[in-house]
Amino acid sequence: MPACPSNALALEPEGMRIDEDRCSPCDICADACPSGALEVIGGRWTPAELLEQVAKDRAFYETSGGGVTVSGGEPAMQPDFLEAFFARCREAGIAAALDTCGYADWSVYERLAPAVDLILFDLKIADRTDHHEATGVYSDRILANAAALAESGVPIWVRTPIVPGYTASEENIRAIAHFIRERMPTVERWDLLPYTNLGRPKYHRLGLAYDLETAEPPTDSQMARLADIAESSGVQVVGSGDDR
Amino acid sequence: MSRDVVSTQQPKGTWSPSRSLSERVQRLRGEYFSFDDRDYFRNEVRPYGSGTEWDEVWSPYHWGVVPEIYAFFDSFRDSLLAAAETVALPDGFWDEPLAVRRALFFRQVVRDRLPVKILDGELIVGSYFNTALSKTHTRGEAKQWRRQVSAWRSEAEVLNATGIGNCGAVPGHLIPNYPKVLHLGFEGVAAELETERRKDNDPGKDALLRAMLIGCEAAGELADRYADEAERLAEAETDASRRAELAEIARICRKVPRQPAETFHEALQSLWLSHMLVMVAESYPGPGLSPGRADQYLYPYYKSDVAAGRLDEDAARELLQCYWIRHNYAYDYQGRVGTNQGMSAGFGQLITLGGSGPDGEDASNELTWLMLDVIEDMNMLEPKPNVRLHERTPEDLLGRVAGLVARSQGSPFLMNFDESSMRGLEWQGLPADRVWDYAPVGCLENTLQGDDRSGTVDVNLNIAKAVELALNDGKDMRSGQRLGPRTGDPRTFADFPSFFSAFEKQLKALLDRIIECSNKADALRAGFEPTPYLSILVDGCAESGRDVTAGGASHSYITVEGIALATAIDSLAAVRRIVYEDARYGMDELVTALKANFEGHEELRQTLTHKAPKFGTDDPEVDALARDVSTSWTVEAFKRRSPATGRRYRAGYLSWNYWIAYAPSTAATPDGRRRGTFLSNGVCPVNGSDREGPTAVVNSIGHLGLESAPSGTSHTLNLSPSLLGDEEHVSKLAAFLRAYGRVGGTALQVNVIDAEMLRAAQADPETHRNLLVRVTGYNAYFAALGREIQDEIIAREAERL
């Protein structure tokens, strides 16, 4: 605690409390803490440094047909970095994928699509009002981006988190299937990802409210039923509930 | 032939015997496991003595690397002697040289002492093979032997008690030239020996060749006794089909292993009897005695039988299953010890499948696939399966192996990687045009087949002990006893290179000391314990006129296995970072804390644990240090030879259970480990320190420069069943294995852990930091997850079982 130059640390009965208004974060406390109990998550990287780190596992990418996936948060918030990083990946012969919620400005995807080998694209809720209710934004821009990306020819895997009470309805899956069939015929694969409540304790630890407090994971039979519907999209559907 | 690349079975249950096993095989398998009820046949040790008052039937140095039984050495010796049946010896016995006496004694036991038993329904016969044979020493030899044994023993006890390590002259741990017996039969082999006898007039060589000829006869005589027994049973048999089987067994045993095998059944019978007799001759029940590449040398028999319409796949499978069961009886004597101590994977009659041919092509065949089925269906420990993987292993075979690992909890299965293994064997100087045909023995120790005795577990050296000595001027930290040279007070070392140099000197001194003790064991066995029967099966012995125990094999080595490599690396890395680079603590405080086992120095201990770099994280600086640590002693070891036999020392990393055994006798170490906490295992990172994921561990191991440890490297990876829960992930394991062959060590075993282990991890996160689990579409370190998530994952794993 004395190590902190901003006096942001206080030891309380429940554990160390970090005053987030004061914390810079500068890493001095984490360096001073002998047990490694304090840790600054995240770091600053240049595209070259990140590539060096990623390239260490080259042999594993080669044998698995895999590569590096840039995920989030929302990576499309940092297009300049991504463009530079993806260019280096391509130069190094390492396949790169972008995992995105689809809500960035089209100009971002227009720049990034030619630089990546695969886009993992979230389609959560097709209906614009329902989407707004669940996420705070309308789905229009996401759907437009999805269709435009499909047209650009970049390989796409669609991903839909199955959250009971939000995305897990049959109408929603039917609507997304319809959208994929009509507007994204080149999609290679559609993953239905059963929601888990494993994020709940993380929110609590950060002192944040967890919006899905009462949501429960879907059952296997629910997943299987939704997967059946999803098959009507005509693309390969993965995730019937076995994939936990 | 069905080649299901990815099976439809999911790893929901514990690996179990297949329900498709034939009634016969189910019964034979069940009979093996009925340790408590099976009173009509037990393969317990049977001692046979010469009747002299100075007789000995048990060699402590055979068990020199099993220190937990040092305390029982005298009682084993005395009770076996007391129980020994006296064997009538032929006239003139005591006038013969030792090698001939040993052979005559062996033949006498095999001819009329060793019981013969054919279990109901068996197709491959040969039951009793656990012996303690007389050393057949004269009074003078016995006196000398006893004196030398006690000299070896007193030094071995010191080495063990101080945590330096252990050594012995361990039988088994090689691959005899069984294919030669299959091709020529013992009669054909004997003809070659007769030719060799006519070549020169060396009396020592002639004695050995005569002894080997006696061994060849003994094999035929035992087979005859099985033929007699089969005929006797056939006469009394009322079931016509069993009667026919017994008649066929009798026919086969009249033929092999005397004559060349011609059918698959004959080949398996010849193989088993030849193998079993090595255990009789060495008085050593199984450990490390390995069949090698059986899918290669049995294949011609399988192929010609199938082509001639004599054999179909089902019949071949059942024969193999009967053969498989036989190997398990090597450990029958442990069966009633108890469920926790009885059955152990610490043995290993290692059978090798797949791998490359002479030109790098893949050598797998239909028999490889059939044997994989047998392994999966039988769910038995032995013969311990190993698959050789290489750049050109076909995708479908790799998928089959990955699927099997996923479904069998991974536990019994070893994967050996050809490219890195062969690099080491070439470094060692084995012929470049032969190394493609290598196979591992015992746990994972690489050797050639049929002409190589590399003493693969004979010496085990605790590398971390050298760290303790470098920090205390060569003295044991607890007792103050001097164990190594005076390298100076570490508080006076100006920089890290000075410290490293003290460590190297200590390690070299320990290596010299343990090798000196090993030389004693090697000389004992070479001088007093020839095994002519085994010499028949090891090329080089007949030509050189030297028994296999005397270094007669074409390739003869003694392997020093390094223990606690990563503990030593992390300790040195911590000294470099915390004391010299960052100067967070002085050497004085470090030494004081280590001597106090960190009592009152918790902050320092936490700093060492969390603020120093670790091996297994793909950190270039640590990996360079690791390479220095490894090559510093492995290259030294290779410069040394055992004077009695000329066998050269070579290195490897297999630490069996010593990483646990030497934990209390190794002081606290600068990586933050307290005395008593386990040392690191094989080439694995220290438990809990590999926080950058399995690919980083594999890369770090690959950076070690392992050629100079040609015996091979033990690496165990723990995975959660959830990581292998579906076909997509099993195929990712297959890709991981392929990449391992490019960048990793020589051998890998995968543990697929269950809820029980997860609970242990939850209770003790510090030592389980490396445990990976699949959370949802991604992998996470179990220990780093919140309690709530942990409970959820435990619940979901528990539900799978």
Chai-1 contact restraints between the chains, C-beta under 6 A:
chainA,res_idxA,chainB,res_idxB,connection_type,confidence,min_distance_angstrom,max_distance_angstrom,comment,restraint_id
A,P34,B,E603,contact,1.0,0.0,6.0,A-B,restraint_1
A,P34,B,Q606,contact,1.0,0.0,6.0,A-B,restraint_2
A,P34,B,T607,contact,1.0,0.0,6.0,A-B,restraint_3
A,S35,B,Q606,contact,1.0,0.0,6.0,A-B,restraint_4
A,S35,B,H610,contact,1.0,0.0,6.0,A-B,restraint_5
A,G36,B,H610,contact,1.0,0.0,6.0,A-B,restraint_6
A,K56,B,D618,contact,1.0,0.0,6.0,A-B,restraint_7
A,K56,B,N699,contact,1.0,0.0,6.0,A-B,restraint_8
A,D57,B,T695,contact,1.0,0.0,6.0,A-B,restraint_9
A,A59,B,A739,contact,1.0,0.0,6.0,A-B,restraint_10
A,A59,B,R742,contact,1.0,0.0,6.0,A-B,restraint_11
A,A59,B,V743,contact,1.0,0.0,6.0,A-B,restraint_12
A,F60,B,T695,contact,1.0,0.0,6.0,A-B,restraint_13
A,F60,B,A739,contact,1.0,0.0,6.0,A-B,restraint_14
A,T63,B,A735,contact,1.0,0.0,6.0,A-B,restraint_15
A,T63,B,R738,contact,1.0,0.0,6.0,A-B,restraint_16
A,T63,B,A739,contact,1.0,0.0,6.0,A-B,restraint_17
A,S64,B,K732,contact,1.0,0.0,6.0,A-B,restraint_18
A,S64,B,A735,contact,1.0,0.0,6.0,A-B,restraint_19
A,T196,B,T776,contact,1.0,0.0,6.0,A-B,restraint_20
A,L198,B,V775,contact,1.0,0.0,6.0,A-B,restraint_21
A,L198,B,I789,contact,1.0,0.0,6.0,A-B,restraint_22
A,P201,B,G786,contact,1.0,0.0,6.0,A-B,restraint_23
A,P201,B,E788,contact,1.0,0.0,6.0,A-B,restraint_24
A,D242,B,D726,contact,1.0,0.0,6.0,A-B,restraint_25
A,D243,B,D726,contact,1.0,0.0,6.0,A-B,restraint_26
